């Protein structure tokens, strides 16, 4: 067998082919057996070479694959390290929720964010919610519930507490993963955005201060704002700003709203020097001074007790430097516990010191251009500067962000390229007039974005002047307030229109009513305020439900609105109440026609939800200027008139009675004045003597109330008693009169004058159920006064309500020892029944009969009749209004010897009565009559 046939391998065959190819003839020559053996060996050597080459190639490929695998593994490990490092740097941790099992997986950074580790805490859905403060807890819970229920993704920012109690700002997101249509995983991140939030707050703080500087707020307000903002940024911090005085040797108070007042006063004017507290030392050394514990630091040796009294334990102070490196003051942060600052704290006080320097330097009149350059760099507002021709010479980045134009596109151009077209020539003329006259303009301005959309700005334009006061350029500072305007528009609609009907609400109604009143003045025309209340609406609302009730209100609102004239206003002010304001009324018929149409439209049947519904309206109307009240009063008057219409049977209207309202108001005002007078003890009693004309005996006095008004002087009863008649205030005044009369009897008794007093008791006071009990209390309060010295005068009408009840009450009073008299007898409903049943032992003939009895036979007949009745019922009788000797001379023969009146004495103050009594003598024309 040949070698070739015994080794039919691929490599052997390839070696043979190569040897054949080497042979020029293409075929191997005939060889001897030894040559043949030699040839076979050569073939085997060549086959081995080919096999080795193949193995070398395979090894190279394997090495390449292994190298690629190692590179991929290294890349994966590198990516993992970079991812973890990136998460740590960015403070972004991963989180995944396996929805079916509710198991949660956190990455390492998520644990670090929460100040914990896998060994300390296993995440769970329910326990995780407890780490969120209220507000954030509800937001994340709702977002998670929606995500687990529907797969809805979310990306929200919340606050959360870590396991060390730190409060952090957190951004959390969620994406959903489905398998076979089922929600399987929710994957998201936790990102600690506390630094960003703090940066945002610091950014807002800086911009607020810069805006105050641009607006030229007083330095004190700017510094106080800096202090308050920093205290809000740094929990538990108390901040202070001190300013160097003109000599640069002392520190004076700048701002420290939350340091104790005694502490502020104590350090105000403190010397700058070594060991002068943190601030004095910082200003002296011109470097930051950090005192972590005031009680142990040598710098505070002289101020240690003061700091302890103020409860301060740490103070970090930073000098405030001017642009030319002069010390302007110090910015300090205090803490109530020994505290070491973090690097962030040190950066903060350095930053606040620079901001304070900007404020201080502006207040010390640094050039306005330097200030403008600083603001230009730091402000959040858009800024552009124009030359005197109005061409733009510089803009900031915020300008480009708001307008959409790049700096290159606007330099050298006029701002009119952004005109919105919403402002007329007069607007821009006024703008330039203010710039020329005042040096500035401030207001709202609409402009057009590069993309064509309109936006609103709040803009301030200021003229930059040279040293001579000549304008050099104009600085325009503006803020995009388009979102605010849109939100304002929405709020204004909500604030001014009824959500259900779309009609104006009470707020807008008040404004339009005021405008209508002003227009009425200018045009000398009337207007009507119409108050509409739907009759029967509540029943429909209760029977058919609120939805049907709301539909009914909407339909009726549209009907009523369609009834009105152009220019009239209808508003819904609540429930089923509407108000209409009709302006420009030329005749009374104008509003009457509209009122009838309103009634017809309100009462027209309406098909809703296959139900035929019908209501009506009660309408109250008041007309201006006949009713010359303000807007609020007009509404109340129309409301009052509406209730009158409703009480009159509904489905009609009633016109407000102006005259009656004025009378009611006057009475209410008078009642209030009387109430105040009673509280201030402005009422006094005058006393008019009662005598026996024949014998000259003084039988007593009648107490008559007067008002000692502080402006109008002494007022008689007719000025105020009718006002309180039938009012509870009359009871209070009556009680006071009785008590004052009893007190006066006591005072006269101390002077040796025994003088009975009669007082008038009104019907309301007498018919009070506890009148007798109250009278007993008053008598007990004056034990030295004999009860018989008090006489109560009542008028006949006091007993009309229930004569039996009044008679019982009078008898109860008589049991106390007091007496009764019937005043003005003959003017009321005189009845023999009254004389018989009422226990009054004295009748007073009304002065209207006594005064005219000399000339009027009818009055004389009445006087005789009263005297006759008194004698028949064994009652004493006294005449009022005896003004002349002739009156007495006629009365005595008729059987009436008792009298009072101007012919005897006028009412007098209490202190004048003893003197009058001592010199009183009856006229001889009276004493001549025999007893």
Phi, psi and omega in degrees: 000137180281160180296320183295323181285336179277346182229072183277027182293164181297319183291324178296314180296320180294323180294320178298316182296323180294320180293322177297320180293330180287330180290133183294328182277348179090344178232147181286137179289163177293131185235157175285173185295321179292322178292325179296318178298318179298322181293319180298319178297320179295321179296318180296319179299319181292321179296319178297322178297316179297320180294321179296320178299319180295318178296322179297319179295318178297320178297319178298317180295319180296317178298322180294318179295318180297319179296318179296320180296317178297320179297318179295318179296316178298319180296319180296315178297320178296317179299319179297315179297317180296319180298314180296318179296319179296318178298320179293318180293314182278352183057048179241119177247153179265155178212140178220134178248121173276108191299312183301319184263350182061022177276144183241137176244132176247145171279172182300320182293326177298319176297318181296319179303322184269010178057045179210188181214165178301330180288334183267335189209134172252117185300140174218151186294312185291315181293329180299324181296329184292346182275355179264138175289162178307147185095296176292322180301316181294320182296314183289326179295316179295318180296318180293319179299316178295320181296317181288332182275322188235352184081012182294129180280159176212158177212099187229161177246129184221172172255149183207150176263138175274179182288348175262007177084004177288141176263120184238157171267134189227135170255130180228139181232167181209134170233153186254145177234131184245149171225122182056037177080000181252139177290121185248315186225146168245117183245137181200194181228157164245122178240122176284107182252024182299317180297318179298317180296317178297321178296320178297317180295320177295322179296315178297321178299312181298318180294323178298317180294318180296322177295322177295323179293319178296324180279000176062045174294153176301148183303320182301319181291321180295312181296320179294323177295319177302311182299312182295321179297316181295321178297329176286328180283327185245104180304141176069009179270146172237123189252156180212143172236124175248148183242142175287145177281180184299329181279345181075015183249351181224157177252132180244162184296132175246300178199131176194067189295341186244008169277149179302143184300320181296326180291316179300316180294324183292322183268354178291119182090012180295144182286146174274130180174180178290146179056037178250050184072180181294316186287312179299322180289319179299318178294325181289313182280346182061036179209164181294136179238122181247114176247110184277337178216106184298323186291344181244354187269135183295334180299338186255018183306314184277348183242008187296317182293321179297316179295321179295319178298325180277354179075033183250133183236344179218147179210122176248125186234141181232126177297147175258119184254145173279176180298332179258026171070021173274147179281118180266340182163203179221148171246128185227148173240125177256154171226153182272357175229154175305126188217137175259136181282149169271168180301324179295324178296319180294320177296324182296312183291330175294316180296316181292328176295319178295318179295320178296322178299320179299317180293317182294318181294324176297319182294336179265024169063052166290161185296143182296331179290323176296318178297316180299322179296319179295314179296321180303324183282322190260341190291150173274344182281157172287137181227134168219147183245134179239158173279184184294339177273357178092004180279138184287128178245346176196148176221160173255178186292326180296325174304313181295320180297320184283318187273337184087353179267142174280166180300318182296330183284341186245341181300129181086352180265162178269140181301347180296347176297343181255009183302140181273337186085000181272345182251135181275182181298322183297325180298309182291328177296318177295322179300310181292328178296317177296319179299318182286323185271319185257338183088002178202161172218142179220133178172184179271139181219129176267134177230174182245129178291162178302328180278002176098348181282148178274145175218152182257142178230151166257114192239141171236125178246125180235140177276128175268120186252154175275187183297339180267002179087011179269137180293137178250325181198177179235133177256124180249119178243127184215156178234139177284112181249021180301313178299323179295318180296320180293317178296321178297320179298317179296317179295321179296321178295314179299321184285338188244352183231146178287130185294329184279309188262344184077003178281159172304147178261192185297323182295309180293325177301315181301318180294314181292327178293319177297319178296320180295323178295316178299317179296323178298321177296313184295319186265357181054046180236160181270162172221158180238136172253120188244120180256121186244128174234127183283131178272131176084003182292320183300321180297318178294318180298319180289322185282316188255353176101162185293326180298313178296319178300318178296318178299320179298316179299317180298314181296316179294322178301316180293323178297312182297320180296320180293338181285334189280163177279162175295134182100341176280157182239135170236134182229148171260122185251006176142143176053237180251033182248134179230154175230134178244135173245115179254125184250166175064038180281123181266327180223163178296329182297332183301308183285332179295320178297318180293321180298318178297320179294321178298317178297317180296316182292321180295326185270354181293134180298154183219130179268117179225128177051043178064025177235132176273113184247149179208134173231180172224185183225142168253128189236132173247139185228138167227145186249134176250136014265008175305317172264092190274055180257172176279181187298315181297319180293322179300318178297317179295321180294318178296323177297316178299317180296325178298319179294327176296317179297321180292320179291336181278002176124000176069175180052048178196182179228159180222138180267132182297135180269102185292316183299317180295322180295320179298319180296318179296316180297317180299318180295318179297318178296318180296318178301319180294320179296319180294321177302314180296319180297322179293320179294325182271004179057048178272352180274144178226161177251132168255157185232129178250123183295149172239129188227164167266113187295327184284313184271341183085002181291136174271109185271352180153187177225156173256129178278124181239123185280141176229155178250116176274083186288133184295335180253320187265358179081204185282119183254136178284167183300328183299340182279342185222332182296321177299332182293322185263003180299127181080001180256145179307336179297332178295329178293316179298315180295319178299318177299318180297319181299314180298314182295318180293322178297317178297320178297320181292323176302318178298317181295319178294324180298324178294338177268001180085016182250113177266108189227107173296150181230134173253139180234150179274134179242122181287164182297316182297320180292317183294322185276005176289136188298329183259023184299312182297319179295318179295320179297321178298319178299318181293320178295322178295329179289346179231071187295340181277353182265120175297129181305331181293344179283353180251125177239132181256122180261126177238155175267161184302323185292344179298333184262004185290328186295309180205095187297325181293316181295318180293320179299317178298318181296318180296320179295324177296323179288320179299327178298336177281346178111356181276165178245162178238148172228146176264113184274154176054038182298135180102348181265346183254226180255066184301133184217142176298332178298318180297313181299325183286318191265335183274128182279058177253130184259007180218132174250133178253119179284126184299142185295337180296327177281318183294318185299320187258007186290340179291333185244341186246112181300327179295316178297321178297319179297321179296317180299314178299319181298317180296318179297320179296317178298317180300315180295320183295326182259014177058043176250146171284159181224140179226141182260132173264156174079026176282103187255345183223166176297325182296323178301314181293321181296332178276325184287321186299313179296335180283351178103012178245100181265340182271138184202162170211152181158175183297336178290345178254304177191146173278158175303140186222158175298157184301322184290344180272344187294316180304319179294319179295316182297326183291331185252002184292131173223134178287158180289142179302333179295341179264324186282350183286344182284137180288150180292000000 
